[in-house]
């Protein structure tokens, strides 16, 4: 049983907004909760590259291809920052990757949907990255120092991704009738998966209460979801696009948009591995990891060689 005095002192630091650093004492549940959340975040960044890389060879211009390539490279970097943050908690990268490959770790369910048109590249940037920014800006204030600092850089780059995606949607919405329909179709398919990105309602979330108490999360799932909806609706309406929610309307008394019932059956079905792209995403990640094994081994061998030279010098 953990020392009650240490637990009390730990909570005092949390309540005073003092960052917890890797060498500080922390409850084991705090450490495990962080490992779960940070590694899931890292997996999402890496798996999230797959739906977009399909369009690298089909981008409509060199400019669009360069922007998309830069974005995918950014996502790879985000994943590496976050794996490094997880490693400060005493877990090895191979451990969290093995859990992913064994189906015991999760990543954001939104990346299991197919990208069937160029408009999807816009919808992912505008909606998926837009939802991610809402969540990640809040996480800049997380209580764990390495995670908080990683979020600062990630948020700067994600804001560019969101603007890039919105530019694609704006261009299509102002184009031909066929192009505008592409934008509308992408919005229809990506809206609800983006809304679901924030996770289940607070009352049904297994980790929310403890994460909020320890300030791993600073705001609840429903608070973040509402902020995303409120800031996104106007962006679509000024383009003449319609959101696929007949219950969506402004509520003067609350100062927020009311929205329809979320299809949680679909959400949990995808989370459990039964979405349209789950098996393919994981298969591709495992193959890429295995094919890159020789690179990791060569890098380790080179580092060991440098270290041995330093010791003998």
Rosetta blueprint (number, residue, H / E / L):
1 X L
2 X L
3 X L
4 X H
5 X H
6 X H
7 X H
8 X H
9 X H
10 X H
11 X H
12 X H
13 X H
14 X H
15 X H
16 X L
17 X L
18 X L
19 X L
20 X E
21 X L
22 X L
23 X L
24 X L
25 X L
26 X L
27 X L
28 X H
29 X H
30 X H
31 X H
32 X H
33 X H
34 X H
35 X H
36 X H
37 X H
38 X H
39 X H
40 X H
41 X H
42 X H
43 X H
44 X H
45 X H
46 X H
47 X H
48 X H
49 X H
50 X H
51 X H
52 X H
53 X H
54 X L
55 X L
56 X H
57 X H
58 X H
59 X L
60 X L
61 X L
62 X H
63 X H
64 X H
65 X H
66 X H
67 X H
68 X H
69 X H
70 X H
71 X H
72 X H
73 X H
74 X H
75 X H
76 X H
77 X H
78 X H
79 X H
80 X H
81 X H
82 X H
83 X H
84 X H
85 X H
86 X H
87 X H
88 X L
89 X L
90 X L
91 X L
92 X L
93 X H
94 X H
95 X H
96 X H
97 X H
98 X H
99 X H
100 X H
101 X H
102 X L
103 X L
104 X L
105 X L
106 X L
107 X L
108 X L
109 X H
110 X H
111 X H
112 X H
113 X L
114 X L
115 X L
116 X L
117 X L
118 X L
119 X H
120 X H
121 X H
122 X H
123 X H
124 X H
125 X H
126 X H
127 X H
128 X H
129 X H
130 X H
131 X H
132 X H
133 X H
134 X H
135 X H
136 X H
137 X H
138 X H
139 X H
140 X L
141 X L
142 X L
143 X L
144 X E
145 X H
146 X H
147 X H
148 X H
149 X H
150 X H
151 X H
152 X H
153 X H
154 X H
155 X H
156 X H
157 X H
158 X H
159 X H
160 X H
161 X H
162 X H
163 X H
164 X H
165 X H
166 X H
167 X H
168 X H
169 X H
170 X H
171 X H
172 X H
173 X H
174 X L
175 X L
176 X L
177 X H
178 X H
179 X H
180 X H
181 X H
182 X H
183 X H
184 X H
185 X H
186 X H
187 X H
188 X H
189 X H
190 X H
191 X H
192 X H
193 X H
194 X H
195 X H
196 X H
197 X L
198 X L
199 X L
200 X L
201 X L
202 X H
203 X H
204 X H
205 X L
206 X L
207 X L
208 X H
209 X H
210 X H
211 X H
212 X H
213 X H
214 X L
215 X L
216 X L
217 X L
218 X L
219 X L
220 X L
221 X H
222 X H
223 X H
224 X H
225 X H
226 X H
227 X H
228 X H
229 X H
230 X H
231 X H
232 X H
233 X H
234 X H
235 X H
236 X H
237 X H
238 X L
239 X L
240 X L
241 X L
242 X L
243 X L
244 X L
245 X L
246 X L
247 X L
248 X L
249 X E
250 X E
251 X E
252 X L
253 X L
254 X L
255 X L
256 X E
257 X E
258 X E
259 X L
260 X L
261 X L
262 X L
263 X L
264 X H
265 X H
266 X H
267 X H
268 X H
269 X H
270 X H
271 X H
272 X H
273 X H
274 X H
275 X L
276 X L
277 X L
278 X H
279 X H
280 X H
281 X H
282 X H
283 X H
284 X H
285 X H
286 X H
287 X H
288 X H
289 X H
290 X H
291 X H
292 X L
293 X H
294 X H
295 X H
296 X H
297 X H
298 X H
299 X H
300 X H
301 X H
302 X H
303 X H
304 X H
305 X H
306 X H
307 X H
308 X H
309 X H
310 X H
311 X H
312 X H
313 X L
